[in-house]
Amino acid sequence: MPTHAGALVLTGGTIITCDADDRVLDDGALAIVGDRLAAVGPTADVTAAYPGAARHPLGGAIVMPGLINAHTHLAMTLFRGLADDVDLEGFLDRIMPAEANVLSGEAVRDGVTLAVAESLLGGVTAALDMYFWDGVASEVARSGGLRLAGGPAFLGGGSPEGTSFDAQVERARRLWADQAEETPDDPIGRWAHPHSTYTVDPDQLALVAEAARAAGARLHTHASESAGEVAMVSAARGMRPIALLDSLGLLGPDVVLAHAVHLDEAEIAAIAASGTSVAHCPASNLKLGSGIAPIPALLAAGVVIGLGTDGPASSNDLDLFAVMRLTALIHKGVSGDATTMTAHQVLRAATIGGATLLGAGDSLGSLEVGKQADLVVLDAGAPHLTPSYDPIGTVVYAAGRGDVTDVWMAGRRVVADRTLLTIDVAAARHAVAGRRDQVLAALS
């Protein structure tokens, strides 16, 4: 009998699988071999199958898939709290000048390092990130242990990196070609991030889509976030954002729309028919007064939904546990129907929904044999998590990121006993705090 000396078996936990049957194992175990889950099942069965493996007793802790942040701007930790209590347009008016004057490769490195630390300590193992100096962000995330769906961001009038739109596209073509050769088996794949229909002209959007699809890259853009945006795009382009994207071929199963708050029935139908996914960001939408996305209607139409924090300048944190709870509660309150957005639907959106949205549902988002070993352990002994009748409900309605004790990403333990093993958190905090005067000076 093989001894499985290289395996690690986590034993005696409550395992929330998020598989197709939403199985929860009360006395469950996981076997990790390399970067994969080799076994998921009752503790007695898994330990018997891996007699020589190292053991990690869970003591009844809750184990769940790593959370997936389906829309964010990680480096905007640099501007956390800089634009509070304003709407989207007021937010952009304050943040964009700061970006133009402060951003650099080193500034982005500092911001992303702090964001990766915050994400991992909060149980987030993957993020769809739209921002500048994407190569720096990818390097930081890889070193820190966060899966990053990064890649080139596009602004029609030129980026903070000092590059014209045409130069952005040429750089993207080269980058995607290099990525195809370097990481052919990466479950995240390649991405293009045209900012929006109000910052990128229609012909430019069409060019990005053409170039991205030629390279096998997926597309991620903001759409219909606020009533002001919809009115502005309608006046400037002669149609609403979703119709404009549809006319340009920028809806489809390879497209993620961030926000999608202001939708009519025809737009919901178009999103569903095209297979487009939506990243729901309720914390940012509420804070900016943008409204509440029609997520129950999108789900009923068959749209894949992921959950995002947006950037930490508009939502002020990268807390997906808070996002899950908001998602469950606001839609019940708005609809008057307590059965709307169940805890199971919400947790699936934050895990397998996010993975599917990334095009990585076969590798990420659930605890199943053969998938990547991305998992989070929660301290089930916390008073506010006791008792637990439905562990999924416990996670969505009671748990918080402070309950995260351990995180594995691709079989690599990156958080152990609430300590991040990959980043000097104090140094990361110091680096971002040290840029505060520079940020304020940029606005004076």
N, C-alpha and C positions, 0 to 999 in steps of 0.2 A: 504494500500500500504506500503511495507517495506521502511524504511528510508535510509538503506544502510549507517548507521552512521560510519561504519568502513572503508568505501571505500574512495579512493582519485580519483578525476576526473581532468585530465589535459585538459584544454579547449582552443580552439581558436588557434590551431597550424597547420602547414603544416606537415601532417603525412605521412612519407614514410614507407610503410608496408613491402616491400620486400616479399610479399606473392606471390602465384603462378601467379597472374595477374599483379604484380608490381603496385598495386594500390597506388595512391597518393591522399590524402584528403586535399583539400585546406583550409577548415575551419573545421578541425577535432578535435576529442577528444578521450581520452583513459580513461577507468576506471580500476583502480588497486584495487583488493581485495586480501589481503594477499600477496602472492608472485606471483599472476597470473594476466593476463590481462582478465578482465571480460567483457569489451566492447571496440570496436574500430569502430568509425563511425563519422558521422556529429556531430558537437557540439550540435546542437539543440536536436538531438535524444538521445545522451548519457546523457546530463544533465537532460533531462526529465525522463530518466529511473533510474537515481540515485539522487533523489531530496534531500536527507539528507546528501549527501557525502561532504567531504571537497573539496574545489576547489583550483586548482593551475592554474591561467591564464597564457597562453603561449605567448600572445601578438604577434602572427604570427610566433613564433620561429619554426624552423625545428626540428621535432622529428623523430628519426630513430632507428633501432635496435642497440643494443650494438655491437661494432666491435669484431671480434674473431681473435686473433693472432694465426695462424695455425702452427707456428713453431718458437720457441724461446728458449733461455737459460737465464732466468731472472737474475740469480745471477751474470751474467757476466757484470752487471753494475760496478762491482769491477774493471774491466779491460778496461773500456771504453777509447778508444784513445790510448791504449798501443801498438797496432799493425796496424798502419795506413800505407797505400801505399805499401802493400806487397800482394803477391798472397796467395791462400789457404794454400799451403805448408809452406810458410814463416810465415803466421799467426799462424798455429799450432806449428811451431818451437818456436815461441815466447810465446804463451799463455800457452801451456801445462806445461813448467817448472814453470811458475808463479802459475798455479793451484796447482801443486804438493807441492809448498812451502808455499802457502798462505791460501789455503782453509781449513776451519774448519766449524763446525756447526754454530758458532757465525758469522764468516765471511759471510757465505751463508745467514744467517738471515739478516745481514745488507744489502747485495746486493739485496736480494729479496724484502725487505721492500721498498727500494728506487724504485725498478722496479714496484712494485704494485702501488705505488704513481704515477709514471710516466704514467703507463698504464691507470689507472682510470681517471686521469686528461685529458688524451688524448682520452677518449671515448671507451677504450678497456675494455670489461667486462668479457672476457674469454680468456684463453691462453693454448696452448699445449706446455708444458715446459719439456725439457729434461735436467736434471742436477743432481748433487749429493746432498746428504743430503735432499732428497725429502720430508721427513717427516717435516723438518723445513720449507721448502718452502710451503707445504700444510697448515701448521699452520698459517704462516704469511698471506697467501692469504685468508684463511677463515676469519681471524680477520679483514683484510683490506677490504674485500668485492669483491675480484676478484675470478671468477670461475677458478680453476686450474685443467687441465688435466695433473697431475704430475705422480708420481710413479717411480719405480726403473729404473735407467740407468745402462747399462752394458758395461764394457770394458773387453776385453779378457785377458789383462795382469795384471788386478787388478786396483781398482779404487783409486782416491785420498782419499777416506775414509779409505784406508788401508785394504780393504777386497779382498780376492781372488775371481776369477770368480765363483767358486763353492759356496762360501759363499754369493755372490750376489744373486745367484739363490735361495738358501735356504731362505734367508731373504725375497725375493720377494714372494715366495710361502706363507710364513706366513702372509705377509702384505696383499696380495690379499684375503686370507681367512678372515682376520679381516675386511677388507673393505666390503666384501660381507655381513657380519653380521651387520656392523655399518651403512652403507649407501645404503641399497638395492634400494632406489628410486632416487639416484643421477643421473641426466641426463648425466653427464660427464662419469661416469663409471670408470673402472680400465684400467691401461695402463702399457705397457712395452716399454722401450726405448733402444734397442741395438744400440750402437752408429753408426756403419757402417760396411761394408764388409771389410774395411782395418784395423779396430781396434778390430774386433771380428772374430775369426776363424769360418769356415763354420760349424763344428760340434757344436760349442758353439751357433751360431745363430740358428741352428735347435733345440737345447735344450731350448733356450729362447722361441722360437715360440711354442714348444710343451707345456711348462709349462704355458705360458700365455694363450693359448687357452683352456687348461684344467681348468683354473680359470676364463674364460670369459673375459680376458683382451685383449685390442686392442694393436696393434704394431705400433711403430713410429721409423723410422731410416733415416739416411742420405743416399742418393744414387745419383751417377753420378753428383756430384756437379761441378767438374772441369775436364778438359782433363787430368791433372796429376793424379787425382784419378782413372779415367778409365784405364789409362795406367798401373798404379801401381797394381790395382786389376787384370787386365788381365794377367800381368806378373806373379803375385804371385798365382793366383787361377785358371788360365787357361780359364777364361771367364770374360765377362764384368759384372759390378755390377748387372744390371737388370736380366741377364740370371742366374747369381749365386743365387740371391734371389728367382727367379722362381724355380730353381732346388731344393731349400731347402724348398719350400712351403711357402715362405715369401712374396708372393704376395696374395692379396685377399681383399674382402670388409672390412676387419678389419685392414687393413694396410694403413699407411700414409707414403709416401715417401717425405722427405724434399729435395727440390731443383730440382732434375730431369732435369738438364740443358742439358746434353750431351746424347741425345737419338736418335736412328735411327728409321726408320719406324717400324721395327719388334718389337722394345722395346715399342714403343707407342701402338702398337696393343696388346702386352702382358699385359701391364698395364690396358688397357681398357677392355680386355676380362676377366681379373681377378677381376674387380671391385675395384682395388686399387685406392686410392686418392692421390693427389699431393698437397703439400704446396709450393706455389710460393713465392720466397724471392728475388725480383728483386734488392732491394737496396744493400743487402749483395753480391749478385752475381756480380753486376756491380762494387762495390767497390773493390772486390777481383780479378777483371778481369777474373771471371770464365765463363762469357758468358751469354746468354739470353735463358731461357727455352722455348721450343716450346709450349707455353700455348694455342695459337689458335688451333694448331693441336690436342692437348690433349682434349680440349673442343669439337672439331668437332668429336672426337672419342667417346665422351660420358663420359670422365673422370671427376670426381668431383674435383674441384679446390678450395682451400682455399688460403688466403694470409697471409704471415708471415713476420716478421721483421728480423728473425734470432736473434742471441744474440747481445746485445748492445756493444760487443767488435768488432764485424765484420761489423755491420751496424751503430754503434754509437748511435742509439736511438731505441725507441719502438713506432715509429710514423706510425700508419697504414694509416693515411690520406696521408702521403707522399708516402707510398707504393701503395695506390690506384692510385694516379696520375701517378706514374712511370709506373705501370702496363698498364694503358690506353695509355700512350704516347710512350713507347719504342716499343711496338708491332706494332703500326701504323708506326713508323719510320723505323723499320726493314723491314716490309712487303711492305711499300709504299702504303698501303691501309688504308685510314682514317676511314673506316667502321669496321676495326678490333678492337676487345676488346672495345665495347661500354661502356659508363658510366654505363648503367644498368647491363651489364655482370660483370663489375668490382665491383660494390657495392654488387651484389649478392654473388660474391666470398668472399668478406670480411665479409659477414653476414650469410646468409642461406647456402652458400657453406661451410664456416668454421664449421657451426653447423652440417651439414650433414657429413662432414669429421670426426667430433668427435663422430658420432653415436648418435647425440642429435638433429637431425632435427625436431623431433616431439615436442620438448620442447623449443628450442632456435632458434635464427637467423632471426626471422620475428615478426612483430607486429600483432598477430592474437589472437582471443579469445581462452583462455585455455592455452596459452603458458606462460612461465615464463616472468615476467615483468622486462626484461633487456632492458633498453632504454637510449638513449642519446639525449640531447637537445642542439641545436646549435643556437647561436645568429644571427638570420637572419637580424638584423639591421646593421651588419657590412658593411662598405662601399664596401668591395671587394665581398660581397655576394648580391649586389644590382645592377640591378634588377635580379629576378630569373624567367626565363621562364620555365625551366625544373629543378625542385628541385634536381633530381638525378644528373643531369649534374653539378649543382651548388656544390653539395657535393664533387663530384669526381674531378672536374677541378679547383675549386676555394676555397673550404673550407680547413681549417687546424685545427690541434688539439687545437690551441689557441681560436678557436670559440666555444669550448665545454663549456657550462655554468653549466649543471646539468647532473647527471648520476644516474639512478636507477638500482640496481641489485637485482633480485628476490623481487621486491617491496620495497626494502630498499634504501633510498636516501643516496648515498655515496659521491656525489659531489653536493654542493649547491652554486649557484652563484660563480662558479669557485674556491670554497674552498673545499678541501678534508676533510671530516668529520671523517675519520676513522684512519688516520695516521698523526703523527706530521712530516710534510715534512721537516722542518728545522732540526730536530733531525736526520732524515733519511739521509739527505745530509751530515750533520756533521759526521755521523758514517762512511759513505763510503769514504768521503774525508780524514778522519783520517787514513785510511789504505793505502794511497798513498805511503808513505815512505816504508811501509812493502812490497808492491808490487815491488817497484823499487829495494829494497835491495835483493829481491829474484832473480833478474836478473843480479845482479852485480857479 
